[in-house]
Amino acid sequence: MEQSQQTSTEQAAQSAIDRNVESFFAAFCNTAGRTPQLDELRELFLADAIIVKRSRESVDVMSVDAFIQPRQELLRSGALTEFSEWEQDSQTIIMDGLACRWSTYRKSAFMDGAPYGGAGRKIFSFVRTTDGWKIASAIWEDDD
């Protein structure tokens, strides 16, 4: 009996984390005239969460607001159109109130009218709060 309750709890956690990650990727979408919903990202993250972008040249550490602002400008400016980003594959490990998700993703768009796309990896760390599962950190690296 206890095993089935644990499985049910783990399934609920997995479903909540899946929805959170799906919402994360969907927030950037501006395809078919859709307005990006980047402000909704704040609901997915802890208030003091950090976001890290690693590239060959640098490691940039940002707050949620510092992450949202330039992306919001780019997606709403008209320079980056028909943008969508989606998770291709993932692995999630849940340990009580903590979780980690490794994701691979792809993205597609037009930048200044020219086709633009790519792929990369994201790692999300989650914590279960009284308000549900929240992202404590997100780290990503695009393929070159």
Summary of the structure (lengths in Angstrom):
residues: 144
radius of gyration: 16.2
end to end distance: 49.3
largest distance: 58.1
contacts: 381
relative contact order: 0.19
helix: 34%
strand: 50%
